[in-house]
């Protein structure tokens, strides 16, 4: 990472699947997070923005670049994250 990028906030594009999208009234959202943020930080931010959906957000499975990731995984600026609800898969 370039020194000019250190400490700059990142922007993450989130896509909500199925029931979560219906509950939030949106399929997509862009979230601003501090540099070095993890998927857990993203979930925490989303929970503060949408407290009524706390249980659904905590039940989601995060997918980045087509692969399931642990909540401890770091995020990069411009990342596309899909949050799948347990019933969203097949």
C-alpha positions in Angstrom: 0.0 0.0 0.0 1.3 3.4 -0.9 2.1 5.7 2.1 -0.5 8.2 0.7 -3.2 5.5 1.2 -2.4 4.7 4.8 -5.2 5.8 7.1 -7.6 6.7 4.3 -11.1 5.4 4.7 -12.2 2.6 2.4 -15.5 2.2 0.6 -17.1 -1.2 0.3 -20.0 -2.1 -1.9 -22.4 -4.5 -0.2 -25.1 -6.6 -1.9 -27.8 -8.0 0.3 -29.4 -11.3 -0.7 -33.0 -12.4 -0.4 -34.7 -11.8 3.0 -32.1 -9.4 4.1 -32.6 -7.2 1.1 -36.3 -7.2 1.7 -35.9 -6.3 5.4 -33.5 -3.4 4.6 -35.5 -2.2 1.6 -32.4 -2.2 -0.6 -30.4 -4.7 -2.5 -27.1 -2.6 -2.5 -25.4 -0.2 -0.2 -21.9 1.4 -0.1 -20.3 1.7 3.3 -17.4 3.8 4.4 -15.0 2.2 6.8 -11.6 3.0 8.3 -8.5 1.6 6.6 -7.7 -1.9 7.9 -11.4 -2.7 8.5 -12.5 -6.3 8.5 -15.7 -8.0 7.5 -16.7 -7.9 11.2 -16.2 -4.1 11.2 -18.5 -4.0 8.2 -21.1 -6.1 9.9 -20.9 -3.8 13.0 -21.3 -0.7 10.8 -24.3 -2.2 9.1 -25.8 -3.2 12.4 -25.5 0.4 13.6 -27.2 1.6 10.4 -29.9 -1.0 10.5 -30.5 -2.1 14.1 -33.8 -3.8 13.4 -31.9 -6.3 11.2 -29.3 -7.2 13.8 -30.2 -11.0 14.0 -30.3 -11.3 10.2 -26.9 -9.5 9.8 -25.3 -11.8 12.3 -26.7 -14.9 10.6 -25.3 -13.9 7.2 -22.4 -15.5 5.3 -19.9 -13.0 3.8 -18.8 -13.7 0.2 -15.9 -11.7 -1.3 -14.8 -12.4 -4.9 -17.0 -15.4 -5.1 -15.6 -17.1 -2.0 -16.9 -17.4 1.5 -14.6 -15.4 3.9 -14.2 -15.4 7.7 -15.5 -12.3 9.5 -11.9 -11.6 10.5 -10.8 -11.1 6.9 -9.5 -7.7 6.0 -11.3 -5.6 3.4 -9.8 -3.5 0.6 -11.0 -0.3 -0.8 -13.6 -0.9 -3.5 -14.3 -4.5 -2.3 -17.6 -6.1 -3.4 -19.2 -8.0 -0.6 -22.3 -10.2 -0.8 -24.1 -11.1 2.4 -26.0 -14.3 2.0 -28.7 -15.4 4.3 -28.6 -19.1 5.2 -31.8 -19.6 3.0 -30.3 -17.7 0.0 -28.2 -20.5 -1.3 -29.5 -23.6 -2.9 
